[in-house]
Amino acid sequence: MPVVTASQESGLIEATLARLGVPAAEATIQAAALVEADLRGHASHGLRRLPTLAARIGNGVIVPGAVTKLDWHTESVLRVDGQGGLGPVVGRRATTALADRVQRTGVAVAAIAGANHLGILAPYVEDLSRQGLTALMTTTSEALVHATNGNQAIVGTNPLAIGIPAPGAPVVLDMATGLVSMGKIIDYAARGEPLPAGWAVDAAGQPTTDAAAAARGGAIAPFGGGKGYGLSLSLELLVAVLTGTALGPRVRGTLDTDQPATKGDLIIVFDTGLFTEVAAVGARIAAYLDEVRATAAPGQEVFIPGDRARAARERRLAEGITVPDELWARVTELAGDPVA
Amino acid sequence: MPVVTASQESGLIEATLARLGVPAAEATIQAAALVEADLRGHASHGLRRLPTLAARIGNGVIVPGAVTKLDWHTESVLRVDGQGGLGPVVGRRATTALADRVQRTGVAVAAIAGANHLGILAPYVEDLSRQGLTALMTTTSEALVHATNGNQAIVGTNPLAIGIPAPGAPVVLDMATGLVSMGKIIDYAARGEPLPAGWAVDAAGQPTTDAAAAARGGAIAPFGGGKGYGLSLSLELLVAVLTGTALGPRVRGTLDTDQPATKGDLIIVFDTGLFTEVAAVGARIAAYLDEVRATAAPGQEVFIPGDRARAARERRLAEGITVPDELWARVTELAGDPVA
């Protein structure tokens, strides 16, 4: 399997997007979002998404160069209409506007509709926290998860990300609220391996260990039982009620190639320094994180949210990103295709 | 076991607090918080807390009549210093100030330090959502939960509550981030029943099914594995970084009788109507919640967050609250004690 550097991967993505009419500055931002996912080990949100993005641009449901409408409804509430633009482009415009504004207001919120898939959330909150800001971000996504006691997909995998400034590196949580990702279930299916019990139901609503059956219209279990389901549903509602976007099965446009994106994104940013004495709190956080790590059971390691992604990122920056053969063939063909 | 009405319970609590010098208006608010917990089936946060509250007042770590400092740092950031006041009194003052302010600012945040235990969070977000507001609330608590791969208590059970206005009744999530409560483990110990595997470790950090051993300096597992642990730790940091309060083992004052409360509370309120067209979104939410319920597996019921608490509340309002004999003896003695 080919091993590529981050800059090779972003070069290929940028070239592909340029051929599709994406302005260079936008292509750079979109490429960075995909590369970050691959570097951190979230291949399902990396280069693998490029063919879908390309098809969506071709089908007019991603609009390169779309003007993002940034509308401050109050001093601290930003309504964002992405107008079909690339997700990371809209997301970055929103976080930049929030980071500027929050110095004055202490808290600022962006409610985003009409943006395509933002990609993994960690880089957004991480970048905000590197500026000393505290951030919370969540987004809706296609209904792939069943309710506790339910047997059909009805809530999104709705990720939640939290970024906390801390000495050294920010603490960065980024978790989906499904027990596993559909990407993982598809990987099991590709390998012909059975799923662990309790991961999924099939399209008929029956619990299944058949990965292929789960992937064909089945549903993933929520993480953490009833609490995880309750959290996932509450995030679905929180995003919808503040962004006016779609709910449950009406969320479209991040996995398919021809439907407008109907999900929403919510970003809340706090100017940490307006709340507390940052240096003092930072020192206490650093000491506490050391304490948390020191509670490891014998032979185990306790991780702080963000640790593993950071380690994975550094390893792949040094050693490169391994790309499956079929994907590499597909994206190099896409990059080299004559413009239709 | 005695069965009492909600008003009998609140009368007894108010009488006890009055004898301890708590102003009548504050006693009413504190009593309501305890009664709400009992009505909703969270006995560990109900009348059972009264002896601890009384001892804390006696020891000067709860200060009846304390003036709550409400300091708007910006138009939308409220720093609250409870000055040792009763938790629900401080909490209600904060939510009232936020509900007033948010009509203008769209979002408002209270960062609370120096308040005693607020009680269960659901009533706060529920009341805000009954006013059409969307609310998110979290709080730190004594370190009782171990990290994933850890074997000592190092994070709080840090509950998260989310309130979403919806036609009929708000959707109200209120979940602790421990797998179970320490109260439940103590109940197992009292009945001499073994704990299910994976619930807890003992004081030596060994996994245990001995409930009494777990309760004596052991630790509860986080809910939902690594994701739940990551969420719990992130909430611990989020509260601490925005309120300047204590972290991990330095959180005190909600379970003991003589330590000042060092935890923090964070409340974020959104004026839903400033974000979206409330009537339209409300109709969509109602339709979606029906869809979610309709996904129930055969013979099962899918619950919406808040459903079960509301049903439990209505049942106990009609049928009364059952109080264990030893607790009833203790609180009636407390209510009748001559003032020291």
Interface residues (C-beta under 8 A of the other chain):
Chain A: H73 T74 E75 S76 V77 R79 R104 T105 G106 V107 A108 V109 A111 T134 L136 H146 A147 T148 N149 G150 N151 Q152 I154 V155 L160 I162 I164 P165 A166 V171 L173 M175 T177 G205 F223 G224 G225 G226 K227 G228 G230 L231 L233 S234 L235 L237 L238 A240 V241 L242 T243 G244 L247 G248 P249 I268 F270 T272 L274 F275 T276 E277 A280 V281 R284 I285 Y288 E291 V292 T295 A296 A297 Q300 E301 V302 F303 I304 P305
Chain B: H73 T74 E75 S76 V77 R79 R104 T105 G106 V107 A108 V109 A111 T134 L136 H146 A147 T148 N149 G150 N151 Q152 I154 V155 L160 I162 I164 P165 A166 V171 L173 M175 T177 G205 F223 G224 G225 G226 K227 G228 G230 L231 L233 S234 L235 L237 L238 A240 V241 L242 T243 G244 L247 G248 P249 I268 F270 T272 L274 F275 T276 E277 A280 V281 R284 I285 Y288 E291 V292 T295 A296 A297 Q300 E301 V302 F303 I304 P305
